[in-house]
Amino acid sequence: MPITSSSETFASFFNDWLCRHRQFVQQLAHLADETTIVTPIEEESLVSNFLSHYLQYYEEKSVAMSVGGDDVYDFFSPPWLSSYEKLILWIGGFKPGMVFKLITTSVNDLTSHQIDQLERIRLETKRRERDLMRRFALLQQSVGDPLLMVPFRRIGVLRLGEGEQPEMEDAMEVLKVEMIKAMKNADQLRCVTVGKVVEVLNPRQSIKLLRAAGEFYLRLRDLGV
């Protein structure tokens, strides 16, 4: 029996997750309709369920990367994503700041207090994006010569000769660990940003935002497919 890699296992999970995602977006679209009468409890329940669905993606992804071996690199250019989806990849996923652009196009009843709160979150998110991207850029530069990026392991600049292959393998292992760490840090920022934004919005506003985000992603995927 062939061994299934972690990226293949995650791709299978992703297909099921995507089907549920489409169902959630349909529910969000129904509740976002101004003519639809729903209770606050129903609104809060759908927002909570959608966020749980959203977080499940990153929880499964984290587990798959941790046990992924060499195929962990698949998560930086996922074969289960369409060509259009890959165009917006930022450290293996969407750029956290995108949520603020979606707010401006989907939520038109923000209070001045909410606007101030969201602006503070946006600026903090932008700062953390720059920090993560700076670190990831240095990591990408090291791919051509992984031995240079692990001075803390005292590997240094080496010529690959007899007896030096273990050092190269050790350096590549360190590189893999650092790439996983970069991805998880980026995923954490994605989740934290969405969570903070939803805390500022009321349930009806959250539904509008999550619907816009969900529909944007599905359009992007359908175009690519």
N, CA, C and O of each residue as an XYZ file, in Angstrom:
900
protein
N       0.842     -1.196      0.000
C       0.000      0.000      0.000
C       0.881      1.250      0.000
O       1.762      1.378      0.850
N       0.656      2.182     -0.947
C       1.496      3.385     -1.000
C       1.286      4.253      0.231
O       0.187      4.320      0.782
N       2.371      4.926      0.658
C       2.303      5.810      1.813
C       1.776      7.176      1.369
O       2.262      7.749      0.393
N       0.795      7.684      2.082
C       0.209      8.982      1.765
C       0.978     10.075      2.494
O       1.148     10.010      3.712
N       1.441     11.073      1.762
C       2.194     12.152      2.378
C       1.258     13.087      3.134
O       0.043     13.065      2.937
N       1.845     13.911      4.003
C       1.021     14.833      4.789
C       0.337     15.861      3.894
O      -0.789     16.273      4.175
N       1.008     16.280      2.812
C       0.382     17.267      1.918
C      -0.793     16.644      1.165
O      -1.789     17.317      0.904
N      -0.680     15.365      0.817
C      -1.785     14.678      0.150
C      -2.966     14.507      1.102
O      -4.123     14.660      0.711
N      -2.653     14.187      2.359
C      -3.704     14.056      3.365
C      -4.416     15.386      3.571
O      -5.642     15.435      3.676
N      -3.636     16.466      3.627
C      -4.239     17.780      3.817
C      -5.058     18.175      2.597
O      -6.105     18.806      2.740
N      -4.607     17.817      1.406
C      -5.354     18.129      0.183
C      -6.728     17.467      0.220
O      -7.715     18.056     -0.219
N      -6.791     16.250      0.741
C      -8.066     15.553      0.878
C      -8.962     16.275      1.880
O     -10.155     16.463      1.640
N      -8.369     16.681      3.017
C      -9.128     17.457      4.004
C      -9.623     18.754      3.381
O     -10.762     19.158      3.615
N      -8.779     19.410      2.591
C      -9.122     20.696      2.006
C     -10.344     20.589      1.091
O     -11.194     21.479      1.087
N     -10.432     19.513      0.322
C     -11.581     19.337     -0.568
C     -12.885     19.267      0.221
O     -13.892     19.851     -0.177
N     -12.859     18.544      1.348
C     -14.054     18.471      2.203
C     -14.331     19.827      2.847
O     -15.476     20.270      2.941
N     -13.256     20.470      3.286
C     -13.392     21.788      3.921
C     -13.994     22.792      2.957
O     -14.818     23.617      3.351
N     -13.589     22.727      1.699
C     -14.075     23.670      0.691
C     -15.575     23.491      0.456
O     -16.290     24.474      0.264
N     -16.051     22.261      0.470
C     -17.492     22.012      0.312
C     -18.270     22.657      1.461
O     -19.308     23.281      1.243
N     -17.763     22.502      2.681
C     -18.418     23.126      3.833
C     -18.337     24.646      3.743
O     -19.254     25.355      4.158
N     -17.236     25.132      3.198
C     -17.049     26.570      3.052
C     -18.122     27.160      2.133
O     -18.687     28.211      2.435
N     -18.395     26.504      1.043
C     -19.420     26.986      0.123
C     -20.786     27.030      0.816
O     -21.569     27.956      0.605
N     -21.059     26.025      1.637
C     -22.333     25.989      2.360
C     -22.423     27.147      3.352
O     -23.470     27.781      3.480
N     -21.328     27.417      4.047
C     -21.311     28.522      4.996
C     -21.533     29.855      4.287
O     -22.275     30.706      4.776
N     -20.894     30.032      3.146
C     -21.037     31.296      2.415
C     -22.481     31.494      1.962
O     -22.990     32.614      1.976
N     -23.138     30.412      1.562
C     -24.547     30.497      1.180
C     -25.410     30.934      2.366
O     -26.326     31.742      2.213
N     -25.109     30.393      3.542
C     -25.852     30.779      4.744
C     -25.600     32.248      5.089
O     -26.520     32.981      5.453
N     -24.342     32.662      4.968
C     -24.001     34.060      5.241
C     -24.715     34.996      4.275
O     -25.197     36.055      4.677
N     -24.784     34.612      3.005
C     -25.450     35.436      2.000
C     -26.937     35.559      2.327
O     -27.531     36.622      2.146
N     -27.529     34.479      2.805
C     -28.949     34.500      3.157
C     -29.205     35.445      4.326
O     -30.157     36.224      4.298
N     -28.351     35.379      5.361
C     -28.545     36.224      6.531
C     -28.150     37.678      6.274
O     -28.662     38.593      6.918
N     -27.236     37.880      5.327
C     -26.804     39.251      5.014
C     -27.862     40.018      4.235
O     -27.799     41.244      4.142
N     -28.830     39.305      3.675
C     -29.919     39.940      2.938
C     -30.743     40.790      3.911
O     -31.262     40.285      4.906
N     -30.852     42.069      3.612
C     -31.532     42.996      4.517
C     -33.002     42.630      4.723
O     -33.609     43.042      5.712
N     -33.579     41.862      3.799
C     -34.996     41.506      3.926
C     -35.200     40.264      4.780
O     -36.333     39.923      5.119
N     -34.095     39.577      5.134
C     -34.191     38.362      5.934
C     -34.248     38.721      7.417
O     -33.383     39.435      7.924
N     -35.257     38.226      8.096
C     -35.413     38.500      9.517
C     -34.839     37.333     10.316
O     -35.311     36.201     10.203
N     -33.828     37.614     11.114
C     -33.206     36.590     11.946
C     -32.977     37.173     13.338
O     -32.919     38.390     13.510
N     -32.850     36.307     14.309
C     -32.614     36.753     15.677
C     -31.129     36.996     15.904
O     -30.299     36.424     15.198
N     -30.778     37.835     16.879
C     -29.359     38.050     17.202
C     -28.649     36.750     17.545
O     -27.469     36.586     17.235
N     -29.355     35.827     18.181
C     -28.751     34.537     18.542
C     -28.365     33.757     17.289
O     -27.307     33.132     17.241
N     -29.235     33.799     16.270
C     -28.934     33.104     15.017
C     -27.719     33.729     14.331
O     -26.870     33.027     13.781
N     -27.652     35.046     14.373
C     -26.509     35.733     13.771
C     -25.216     35.363     14.488
O     -24.223     35.017     13.848
N     -25.230     35.435     15.806
C     -24.039     35.115     16.593
C     -23.619     33.663     16.383
O     -22.427     33.361     16.321
N     -24.592     32.770     16.274
C     -24.291     31.349     16.084
C     -23.591     31.113     14.754
O     -22.620     30.359     14.693
N     -24.072     31.749     13.689
C     -23.458     31.543     12.381
C     -22.054     32.129     12.341
O     -21.143     31.522     11.777
N     -21.873     33.302     12.935
C     -20.537     33.903     12.981
C     -19.579     32.994     13.733
O     -18.460     32.755     13.278
N     -20.012     32.488     14.879
C     -19.178     31.595     15.682
C     -18.842     30.316     14.925
O     -17.698     29.861     14.950
N     -19.834     29.735     14.253
C     -19.610     28.491     13.503
C     -18.671     28.711     12.326
O     -17.827     27.867     12.027
N     -18.824     29.852     11.661
C     -17.948     30.132     10.523
C     -16.507     30.329     10.983
O     -15.577     29.848     10.336
N     -16.320     31.030     12.093
C     -14.969     31.247     12.605
C     -14.341     29.921     13.043
O     -13.140     29.718     12.862
N     -15.127     29.035     13.608
C     -14.616     27.710     13.984
C     -14.193     26.938     12.743
O     -13.166     26.259     12.741
N     -14.989     27.047     11.694
C     -14.665     26.416     10.412
C     -13.369     26.993      9.847
O     -12.524     26.258      9.336
N     -13.222     28.292      9.940
C     -12.029     29.001      9.467
C     -10.791     28.541     10.244
O      -9.749     28.268      9.649
N     -10.910     28.458     11.570
C      -9.781     28.051     12.404
C      -9.401     26.600     12.177
O      -8.231     26.236     12.296
N     -10.386     25.766     11.851
C     -10.086     24.354     11.613
C      -9.085     24.185     10.477
O      -8.227     23.303     10.518
N      -9.201     25.029      9.473
C      -8.266     24.978      8.345
C      -6.827     25.130      8.835
O      -5.944     24.370      8.437
N      -6.600     26.122      9.704
C      -5.246     26.395     10.168
C      -4.774     25.367     11.204
O      -3.579     25.085     11.297
N      -5.687     24.820     11.964
C      -5.310     23.767     12.909
C      -4.850     22.523     12.158
O      -3.820     21.936     12.491
N      -5.612     22.124     11.146
C      -5.241     20.952     10.344
C      -3.938     21.203      9.587
O      -3.099     20.312      9.460
N      -3.786     22.395      9.101
C      -2.578     22.755      8.358
C      -1.355     22.697      9.269
O      -0.301     22.206      8.863
N      -1.488     23.192     10.486
C      -0.379     23.177     11.443
C       0.070     21.756     11.750
O       1.266     21.467     11.799
N      -0.899     20.876     11.956
C      -0.576     19.478     12.240
C       0.111     18.832     11.036
O       1.104     18.121     11.187
N      -0.426     19.084      9.839
C       0.141     18.487      8.628
C       1.572     18.950      8.391
O       2.423     18.156      7.990
N       1.844     20.232      8.638
C       3.202     20.740      8.447
C       4.166     20.134      9.464
O       5.318     19.845      9.142
N       3.692     19.947     10.679
C       4.557     19.442     11.749
C       5.027     18.018     11.492
O       6.102     17.621     11.942
N       4.221     17.252     10.768
C       4.592     15.847     10.499
C       4.927     15.639      9.027
O       5.012     14.509      8.545
N       5.116     16.758      8.323
C       5.199     16.689      6.872
C       6.484     16.207      6.264
O       6.498     15.842      5.089
N       7.580     16.188      7.020
C       8.839     15.814      6.397
C       9.213     16.795      5.309
O       8.956     17.991      5.440
N       9.820     16.306      4.230
C      10.280     17.197      3.167
C       9.140     17.829      2.379
O       9.337     18.869      1.752
N       7.941     17.219      2.395
C       6.852     17.798      1.615
C       6.231     19.008      2.310
O       5.210     19.525      1.856
N       6.835     19.460      3.400
C       6.362     20.678      4.058
C       6.457     21.873      3.113
O       5.710     22.839      3.266
N       7.365     21.820      2.142
C       7.516     22.927      1.200
C       6.292     23.077      0.297
O       6.080     24.138     -0.290
N       5.489     22.019      0.187
C       4.263     22.107     -0.613
C       3.321     23.173     -0.073
O       2.535     23.750     -0.825
N       3.398     23.436      1.226
C       2.462     24.374      1.835
C       2.768     25.831      1.468
O       1.956     26.719      1.727
N       3.918     26.074      0.876
C       4.248     27.436      0.448
C       3.772     27.705     -0.976
O       3.647     28.864     -1.373
N       3.509     26.668     -1.738
C       2.883     26.787     -3.050
C       1.980     25.576     -3.215
O       2.293     24.664     -3.980
N       0.859     25.563     -2.498
C       0.016     24.360     -2.376
C      -0.526     23.860     -3.708
O      -1.148     24.622     -4.447
N      -0.296     22.589     -4.021
C      -0.825     22.028     -5.263
C      -2.345     21.925     -5.266
O      -2.954     21.762     -6.324
N      -2.969     22.019     -4.079
C      -4.438     21.953     -4.021
C      -5.096     23.300     -4.300
O      -6.322     23.387     -4.355
N      -4.293     24.356     -4.477
C      -4.847     25.670     -4.803
C      -4.807     25.899     -6.311
O      -3.964     25.341     -7.015
N      -5.725     26.725     -6.793
C      -5.742     27.057     -8.212
C      -4.684     28.114     -8.510
O      -4.110     28.709     -7.598
N      -4.437     28.338     -9.790
C      -3.415     29.310    -10.194
C      -3.760     30.714     -9.704
O      -2.866     31.460     -9.302
N      -5.042     31.088     -9.731
C      -5.439     32.416     -9.277
C      -5.229     32.576     -7.782
O      -4.808     33.634     -7.315
N      -5.527     31.518     -7.032
C      -5.331     31.586     -5.584
C      -3.863     31.816     -5.244
O      -3.538     32.556     -4.316
N      -2.996     31.181     -5.995
C      -1.564     31.303     -5.714
C      -1.049     32.722     -5.980
O      -0.006     33.111     -5.453
N      -1.774     33.492     -6.792
C      -1.342     34.844     -7.098
C      -1.347     35.744     -5.863
O      -0.583     36.707     -5.797
N      -2.205     35.435     -4.882
C      -2.305     36.315     -3.720
C      -1.611     35.722     -2.497
O      -1.768     36.240     -1.391
N      -0.852     34.653     -2.675
C      -0.198     34.031     -1.530
C       0.817     34.973     -0.886
O       1.619     35.616     -1.563
N       0.755     35.029      0.413
C       1.695     35.809      1.220
C       2.140     34.900      2.363
O       1.385     34.673      3.309
N       3.356     34.384      2.276
C       3.862     33.380      3.218
C       2.846     32.244      3.339
O       2.478     31.839      4.442
N       2.406     31.744      2.204
C       1.552     30.568      2.161
C       0.078     30.794      2.377
O      -0.668     29.824      2.506
N      -0.380     32.045      2.423
C      -1.802     32.309      2.632
C      -2.136     33.740      2.268
O      -1.330     34.440      1.656
N      -3.348     34.181      2.653
C      -3.730     35.542      2.320
C      -3.027     36.529      3.245
O      -2.696     36.197      4.384
N      -2.805     37.729      2.755
C      -2.172     38.761      3.564
C      -3.183     39.267      4.596
O      -4.285     39.668      4.221
N      -2.837     39.257      5.881
C      -3.791     39.637      6.925
C      -4.482     40.971      6.686
O      -5.669     41.114      6.982
N      -3.751     41.955      6.152
C      -4.319     43.275      5.930
C      -5.450     43.314      4.916
O      -6.157     44.317      4.826
N      -5.637     42.239      4.148
C      -6.718     42.205      3.158
C      -8.082     42.377      3.809
O      -9.010     42.892      3.186
N      -8.203     41.947      5.059
C      -9.502     42.011      5.735
C      -9.987     43.454      5.851
O     -11.193     43.697      5.844
N      -9.073     44.409      5.957
C      -9.471     45.807      6.104
C      -9.996     46.379      4.785
O     -10.870     47.246      4.786
N      -9.467     45.898      3.675
C      -9.985     46.309      2.370
C     -11.397     45.762      2.166
O     -12.257     46.430      1.594
N     -11.621     44.537      2.642
C     -12.942     43.937      2.512
C     -13.970     44.661      3.385
O     -15.143     44.757      3.022
N     -13.527     45.165      4.530
C     -14.437     45.902      5.397
C     -14.969     47.146      4.679
O     -16.161     47.448      4.740
N     -14.072     47.860      4.001
C     -14.476     49.107      3.344
C     -15.485     48.868      2.222
O     -16.259     49.766      1.891
N     -15.488     47.675      1.635
C     -16.406     47.394      0.530
C     -17.668     46.662      0.971
O     -18.617     46.550      0.194
N     -17.696     46.162      2.201
C     -18.838     45.336      2.617
C     -19.619     45.882      3.807
O     -20.796     45.562      3.975
N     -18.977     46.700      4.632
C     -19.651     47.212      5.842
C     -19.728     48.732      5.745
O     -18.700     49.410      5.754
N     -20.937     49.263      5.654
C     -21.110     50.709      5.442
C     -21.766     51.418      6.623
O     -22.191     52.567      6.500
N     -21.850     50.745      7.760
C     -22.518     51.367      8.905
C     -21.631     51.363     10.153
O     -22.124     51.195     11.269
N     -20.331     51.549      9.962
C     -19.412     51.593     11.093
C     -19.591     52.887     11.875
O     -19.817     53.948     11.293
N     -19.487     52.793     13.195
C     -19.517     53.993     14.031
C     -18.116     54.603     14.062
O     -17.145     53.953     13.673
N     -18.012     55.825     14.514
C     -16.699     56.473     14.600
C     -15.791     55.727     15.571
O     -14.581     55.643     15.363
N     -16.386     55.185     16.634
C     -15.593     54.419     17.604
C     -15.055     53.147     16.961
O     -13.897     52.786     17.170
N     -15.880     52.475     16.189
C     -15.432     51.267     15.494
C     -14.325     51.592     14.502
O     -13.354     50.845     14.392
N     -14.459     52.681     13.791
C     -13.442     53.083     12.810
C     -12.095     53.304     13.504
O     -11.053     52.887     12.998
N     -12.125     53.955     14.649
C     -10.888     54.189     15.412
C     -10.272     52.869     15.879
O      -9.058     52.678     15.798
N     -11.108     51.975     16.362
C     -10.615     50.670     16.830
C      -9.996     49.877     15.678
O      -8.918     49.299     15.821
N     -10.674     49.854     14.560
C     -10.183     49.104     13.401
C      -8.889     49.701     12.860
O      -8.016     48.969     12.394
N      -8.760     51.009     12.916
C      -7.533     51.648     12.443
C      -6.347     51.248     13.317
O      -5.248     51.027     12.808
N      -6.561     51.155     14.619
C      -5.476     50.722     15.505
C      -5.073     49.277     15.197
O      -3.888     48.945     15.181
N      -6.059     48.435     14.956
C      -5.764     47.036     14.615
C      -5.038     46.966     13.279
O      -4.105     46.180     13.112
N      -5.469     47.795     12.325
C      -4.840     47.798     10.991
C      -3.368     48.180     11.082
O      -2.520     47.540     10.460
N      -3.064     49.212     11.847
C      -1.683     49.669     11.961
C      -0.809     48.618     12.653
O       0.333     48.396     12.250
N      -1.342     47.978     13.683
C      -0.590     46.934     14.365
C      -0.374     45.733     13.445
O       0.701     45.132     13.440
N      -1.392     45.391     12.675
C      -1.277     44.284     11.721
C      -0.226     44.603     10.664
O       0.589     43.749     10.316
N      -0.244     45.824     10.157
C       0.730     46.237      9.143
C       2.149     46.156      9.684
O       3.066     45.734      8.979
N       2.331     46.566     10.950
C       3.658     46.494     11.566
C       4.136     45.049     11.663
O       5.291     44.748     11.363
N       3.249     44.167     12.082
C       3.622     42.757     12.224
C       3.838     42.093     10.861
O       4.676     41.201     10.729
N       3.084     42.528      9.855
C       3.305     42.021      8.495
C       4.716     42.350      8.027
O       5.416     41.494      7.485
N       5.128     43.591      8.239
C       6.474     44.014      7.814
C       7.540     43.190      8.524
O       8.520     42.767      7.911
N       7.343     42.968      9.810
C       8.310     42.205     10.590
C       8.411     40.766     10.087
O       9.511     40.243      9.909
N       7.276     40.136      9.863
C       7.270     38.754      9.369
C       7.859     38.666      7.967
O       8.594     37.727      7.661
N       7.541     39.636      7.113
C       8.042     39.599      5.740
C       9.547     39.810      5.695
O      10.238     39.212      4.871
N      10.056     40.665      6.583
C      11.498     40.892      6.643
C      12.225     39.595      7.032
O      13.247     39.241      6.444
N      11.682     38.909      8.019
C      12.293     37.653      8.449
C      12.186     36.580      7.355
O      13.117     35.807      7.129
N      11.023     36.554      6.683
C      10.825     35.539      5.648
C      11.722     35.803      4.445
O      12.203     34.863      3.813
N      11.950     37.071      4.126
C      12.839     37.415      3.014
C      14.256     36.917      3.290
O      14.916     36.395      2.392
N      14.724     37.074      4.520
C      16.043     36.573      4.889
C      16.087     35.052      4.793
O      17.094     34.470      4.389
N      14.987     34.425      5.167
C      14.911     32.969      5.086
C      14.952     32.504      3.640
O      15.618     31.518      3.323
N      14.241     33.212      2.751
C      14.257     32.859      1.333
C      15.654     32.991      0.740
O      16.063     32.172     -0.083
N      16.383     34.016      1.155
C      17.747     34.206      0.661
C      18.643     33.040      1.056
O      19.589     32.701      0.345
N      18.337     32.436      2.187
C      19.180     31.350      2.679
C      18.958     30.044      1.929
O      19.758     29.116      2.051
N      17.869     29.963      1.147
C      17.574     28.710      0.450
C      18.702     28.330     -0.504
O      19.011     27.149     -0.664
N      19.318     29.332     -1.138
C      20.413     29.047     -2.060
C      21.646     28.520     -1.363
O      22.439     27.788     -1.956
N      21.811     28.890     -0.101
C      22.959     28.428      0.667
C      22.541     28.291      2.127
O      22.857     29.152      2.947
N      21.828     27.206      2.456
C      21.292     27.058      3.806
C      22.364     27.035      4.884
O      22.064     27.285      6.051
N      23.613     26.740      4.519
C      24.667     26.687      5.525
C      24.940     28.068      6.120
O      25.431     28.186      7.243
N      24.609     29.128      5.337
C      24.902     30.470      5.815
C      23.892     30.968      6.835
O      24.146     31.946      7.538
N      22.740     30.296      6.920
C      21.682     30.861      7.747
C      21.586     30.201      9.120
O      20.633     30.453      9.857
N      22.531     29.385      9.464
C      22.456     28.713     10.761
C      23.735     28.900     11.558
O      24.328     27.914     11.997
N      24.183     30.148     11.760
C      25.412     30.360     12.521
C      25.285     29.864     13.946
O      26.282     29.512     14.577
N      24.050     29.833     14.461
C      23.862     29.360     15.822
C      24.136     27.870     15.944
O      24.267     27.344     17.049
N      24.224     27.185     14.794
C      24.597     25.767     14.806
C      26.072     25.583     14.442
O      26.570     24.462     14.338
N      26.758     26.720     14.252
C      28.198     26.731     13.949
C      28.543     25.868     12.731
O      29.535     25.138     12.726
N      27.691     25.971     11.693
C      27.968     25.203     10.473
C      28.875     25.985      9.536
O      29.822     25.427      8.984
N      28.596     27.268      9.351
C      29.482     28.118      8.568
C      29.496     27.798      7.092
O      28.672     27.028      6.599
N      30.442     28.399      6.392
C      30.580     28.186      4.960
C      31.466     26.971      4.736
O      32.640     26.965      5.106
N      30.888     25.943      4.126
C      31.623     24.694      3.924
C      31.586     24.281      2.471
O      30.628     24.572      1.756
N      32.614     23.615      2.044
C      32.596     22.964      0.741
C      32.120     21.537      0.969
O      32.584     20.852      1.880
N      31.189     21.099      0.128
C      30.682     19.743      0.291
C      31.706     18.746     -0.233
O      31.918     18.627     -1.440
N      32.317     18.053      0.670
C      33.271     17.029      0.305
C      33.038     15.812      1.162
O      31.968     15.649      1.750
N      34.021     14.969      1.234
C      33.882     13.745      2.009
C      33.660     14.087      3.490
O      34.420     14.849      4.086
N      32.620     13.516      4.054
C      32.326     13.727      5.464
C      31.496     14.957      5.755
O      31.153     15.212      6.909
N      31.159     15.744      4.704
C      30.438     16.980      4.947
C      28.952     16.879      4.648
O      28.215     17.820      4.942
N      28.476     15.760      4.068
C      27.062     15.605      3.762
C      26.183     15.703      5.004
O      25.118     16.313      4.922
N      26.566     15.137      6.151
C      25.734     15.285      7.359
C      25.506     16.737      7.746
O      24.426     17.095      8.216
N      26.537     17.588      7.548
C      26.369     18.997      7.881
C      25.322     19.654      6.979
O      24.523     20.465      7.446
N      25.326     19.303      5.685
C      24.343     19.843      4.764
C      22.939     19.370      5.139
O      21.996     20.161      5.121
N      22.793     18.109      5.473
C      21.494     17.575      5.870
C      21.009     18.251      7.143
O      19.820     18.531      7.294
N      21.936     18.510      8.056
C      21.592     19.186      9.302
C      21.121     20.601      9.018
O      20.151     21.066      9.617
N      21.799     21.288      8.110
C      21.429     22.651      7.750
C      20.061     22.685      7.089
O      19.267     23.583      7.371
N      19.767     21.727      6.217
C      18.476     21.679      5.548
C      17.355     21.410      6.547
O      16.245     21.919      6.395
N      17.647     20.615      7.559
C      16.654     20.332      8.597
C      16.328     21.614      9.376
O      15.170     21.886      9.692
N      17.371     22.393      9.678
C      17.160     23.660     10.367
C      16.342     24.604      9.492
O      15.453     25.296      9.987
N      16.640     24.634      8.189
C      15.901     25.479      7.262
C      14.425     25.092      7.245
O      13.550     25.957      7.246
N      14.157     23.797      7.229
C      12.765     23.331      7.217
C      12.031     23.771      8.475
O      10.888     24.221      8.409
N      12.686     23.640      9.609
C      12.079     24.049     10.883
C      11.773     25.540     10.873
O      10.711     25.961     11.332
N      12.701     26.342     10.349
C      12.501     27.789     10.313
C      11.376     28.180      9.354
O      10.651     29.141      9.611
N      11.225     27.444      8.254
C      10.151     27.738      7.308
C       8.794     27.394      7.915
O       7.820     28.119      7.715
N       8.734     26.303      8.646
C       7.496     25.937      9.340
C       7.135     27.014     10.356
O       5.973     27.399     10.483
N       8.139     27.493     11.072
C       7.910     28.536     12.076
C       7.388     29.812     11.410
O       6.477     30.458     11.928
N       7.970     30.175     10.256
C       7.529     31.373      9.542
C       6.076     31.248      9.110
O       5.293     32.188      9.247
N       5.721     30.069      8.583
C       4.344     29.843      8.141
C       3.370     29.907      9.315
O       2.309     30.523      9.212
N       3.724     29.280     10.414
C       2.827     29.267     11.575
C       2.665     30.664     12.161
O       1.577     31.022     12.613
N       3.726     31.451     12.157
C       3.624     32.832     12.642
C       2.703     33.653     11.743
O       1.918     34.469     12.226
N       2.805     33.429     10.424
C       1.937     34.140      9.484
C       0.484     33.704      9.657
O      -0.424     34.534      9.632
N       0.267     32.410      9.832
C      -1.091     31.896     10.033
C      -1.689     32.436     11.331
O      -2.876     32.757     11.397
N      -0.857     32.531     12.350
C      -1.340     33.073     13.619
C      -1.797     34.524     13.450
O      -2.831     34.921     13.987
N      -1.023     35.308     12.704
C      -1.402     36.699     12.472
C      -2.695     36.778     11.677
O      -3.532     37.640     11.948
N      -2.874     35.893     10.699
C      -4.113     35.870      9.932
C      -5.314     35.647     10.861
O      -6.315     36.360     10.792
N      -5.185     34.638     11.729
C      -6.294     34.287     12.624
C      -6.543     35.370     13.672
O      -7.689     35.718     13.955
N      -5.466     35.896     14.243
C      -5.600     36.930     15.274
C      -6.250     38.186     14.691
O      -7.101     38.802     15.332
N      -5.848     38.563     13.477
C      -6.401     39.773     12.856
C      -7.897     39.638     12.626
O      -8.662     40.542     12.962
N      -8.317     38.521     12.057
C      -9.752     38.302     11.823
C     -10.506     38.290     13.148
O     -11.585     38.873     13.255
N      -9.944     37.629     14.153
C     -10.591     37.560     15.454
C     -10.776     38.936     16.076
O     -11.846     39.238     16.606
N      -9.744     39.773     16.017
C      -9.833     41.124     16.591
C     -10.851     41.981     15.844
O     -11.594     42.750     16.453
N     -10.879     41.843     14.532
C     -11.816     42.625     13.735
C     -13.258     42.245     14.067
O     -14.109     43.117     14.239
N     -13.527     40.957     14.156
C     -14.885     40.491     14.453
C     -15.325     40.940     15.850
O     -16.509     41.188     16.080
N     -14.379     41.044     16.772
C     -14.716     41.530     18.112
C     -15.201     42.975     18.088
O     -16.025     43.371     18.913
N     -14.692     43.759     17.144
C     -15.087     45.162     17.028
C     -16.470     45.289     16.380
O     -17.249     46.170     16.743
N     -16.767     44.416     15.432
C     -18.026     44.490     14.687
C     -19.171     43.850     15.461
O     -18.952     42.985     16.309
N     -20.381     44.278     15.163
C     -21.537     43.580     15.720
C     -21.842     42.371     14.831
O     -21.296     42.278     13.732
N     -22.696     41.443     15.275
C     -22.944     40.208     14.500
C     -23.374     40.455     13.056
O     -22.908     39.769     12.146
N     -24.253     41.426     12.841
C     -24.726     41.700     11.479
C     -23.588     42.208     10.596
O     -23.476     41.814      9.436
N     -22.753     43.074     11.141
C     -21.599     43.577     10.390
C     -20.611     42.449     10.118
O     -20.037     42.378      9.031
N     -20.410     41.574     11.087
C     -19.493     40.443     10.916
C     -19.964     39.531      9.802
O     -19.158     39.024      9.021
N     -21.268     39.322      9.727
C     -21.828     38.480      8.672
C     -21.540     39.083      7.303
O     -21.185     38.367      6.366
N     -21.692     40.396      7.188
C     -21.408     41.062      5.907
C     -19.936     40.902      5.514
O     -19.612     40.623      4.359
N     -19.058     41.085      6.499
C     -17.626     40.961      6.220
C     -17.257     39.530      5.846
O     -16.568     39.305      4.851
N     -17.711     38.564      6.638
C     -17.359     37.170      6.381
C     -17.950     36.679      5.062
O     -17.344     35.865      4.364
N     -19.128     37.178      4.730
C     -19.704     36.834      3.429
C     -18.827     37.369      2.303
O     -18.537     36.660      1.340
N     -18.404     38.639      2.432
C     -17.564     39.241      1.393
C     -16.254     38.482      1.252
O     -15.794     38.233      0.137
N     -15.650     38.111      2.384
C     -14.391     37.368      2.346
C     -14.585     35.996      1.715
O     -13.783     35.555      0.892
N     -15.668     35.329      2.119
C     -15.938     33.992      1.584
C     -16.220     34.010      0.101
O     -15.731     33.152     -0.634
N     -17.001     34.976     -0.353
C     -17.335     35.066     -1.776
C     -16.122     35.466     -2.607
O     -15.934     34.975     -3.720
N     -15.302     36.360     -2.062
C     -14.086     36.762     -2.768
C     -13.197     35.552     -3.014
O     -12.685     35.360     -4.117
N     -13.017     34.737     -1.974
C     -12.161     33.557     -2.115
C     -12.741     32.568     -3.128
O     -12.007     32.023     -3.953
N     -14.049     32.336     -3.070
C     -14.660     31.371     -3.987
C     -14.583     31.855     -5.433
O     -14.362     31.056     -6.343
N     -14.764     33.165     -5.652
C     -14.621     33.692     -7.013
C     -13.212     33.503     -7.535
O     -12.999     33.147     -8.694
N     -12.257     33.751     -6.656
C     -10.852     33.604     -7.027
C     -10.559     32.146     -7.398
O      -9.890     31.865     -8.392
N     -11.072     31.237     -6.583
C     -10.824     29.821     -6.845
C     -11.530     29.362     -8.125
O     -10.941     28.648     -8.937
N     -12.768     29.764     -8.301
C     -13.508     29.343     -9.481
C     -12.885     29.855    -10.768
O     -12.889     29.164    -11.787
N     -12.345     31.082    -10.717
C     -11.654     31.613    -11.892
C     -10.426     30.766    -12.221
O     -10.152     30.474    -13.385
N      -9.696     30.377    -11.180
C      -8.494     29.581    -11.393
C      -8.799     28.182    -11.894
O      -8.075     27.638    -12.728
N      -9.873     27.605    -11.380
C     -10.257     26.251    -11.796
C     -10.821     26.265    -13.205
O     -11.199     25.218    -13.729
